[in-house]
Amino acid sequence: MDVITVKDLSVSFEGQPVFEDLSFKLKEGSTTSLIGQNGVGKTTLIRVLMQMLQPTTGNVTYSKKENGEPIKVGYVPQFRNIDKDYPLSVKNFIQLNAGLFKSKAYKQSVNHIIQETNLTSIQNSSMGELSGGEKQRAYLAQALIDNPDFIILDESTASLDPTAKLSLMSLVKQLNETRKITVLFATHDIELAKEFTEDYIFMQPGSYETGKIKNFDESRVGR
Ligand SMILES: Nc1ncnc2c1ncn2[C@@H]1O[C@H](COP(=O)(O)OP(=O)(O)OP(=O)(O)O)[C@@H](O)[C@H]1O
């Protein structure tokens, strides 16, 4: 099953095209890297996929699940630092959007996600005191709360050290394998993309291509 179908998508700002006639499909359980030089339109595409930005032309269709419900999308942002005095613990941060009503089942699912993302021992620490990699794992945990079918990582590993990058992406791969979550990973790190994803979408000014990432020649990507 295709989770998402993108057809003839174009976005322009004030008449200036960012990208034009982009078409691709993402299969359920697939892992795809979104690559391309700075400014080529990766974040703009992600904003359209997240339905935060209306495309100029074309459309994005999300499939329905077997139970008729729409596909749920989770989002893990680019790393940005959180102040040392940020007033939430890791656990409270993860359940930030849950409102006040927390059923027993909900609490169990929060605890399960905390375990899955290896945050158990620091769940009561203040968010502001975590390392960059730990903060990104907390963002990932937050994205998992709604039980997404599809997660988008927008350069989520940028500025993490090599160990933290591997740890975050190993977790993502594990979630892909155990929960069949479809993954779209925007990145400049082709080595990481090759290690943790199967497919790619390579955006270039005025064109794009798709394929198997193992065949992608990384010297083609400038920064
Ligand atoms: N709201 C907006 N209004 C006008 N121009 C915009 C807007 N959002 C993005 N752009 C422009 O669209 C182009 C693509 O930006 P985008 O952030 O999507 O690129 P990117 O591939 O994600 O880059 P990076 O790798 O640096 O994150 C840039 O030239 C940017 O200045």
The ligand as a Gaussian input file, in Angstrom:
#p B3LYP/6-31G(d) Opt

LIG

0 1
 N        7.607000      31.488000       3.293000
 C        8.529000      31.713000       2.341000
 N        8.492000      32.819000       1.576000
 C        9.391000      33.051000       0.593000
 N       10.401000      32.214000       0.306000
 C       10.512000      31.090000       1.029000
 C        9.581000      30.776000       2.082000
 N        9.928000      29.565000       2.630000
 C       11.036000      29.173000       1.940000
 N       11.373000      30.066000       0.991000
 C       12.484000      29.911000       0.027000
 O       12.327000      28.675000      -0.642000
 C       13.602000      28.094000      -0.895000
 C       13.657000      26.686000      -0.342000
 O       13.774000      26.730000       1.094000
 P       13.762000      25.412000       1.993000
 O       13.903000      25.853000       3.409000
 O       12.599000      24.590000       1.639000
 O       15.091000      24.686000       1.502000
 P       15.844000      23.408000       2.115000
 O       16.163000      22.507000       0.974000
 O       15.060000      22.842000       3.247000
 O       17.179000      24.056000       2.646000
 P       18.141000      23.610000       3.878000
 O       18.837000      22.362000       3.435000
 O       19.050000      24.788000       3.979000
 O       17.270000      23.434000       5.088000
 C       14.645000      29.031000      -0.309000
 O       15.139000      29.854000      -1.339000
 C       13.846000      29.830000       0.703000
 O       14.396000      31.116000       0.865000

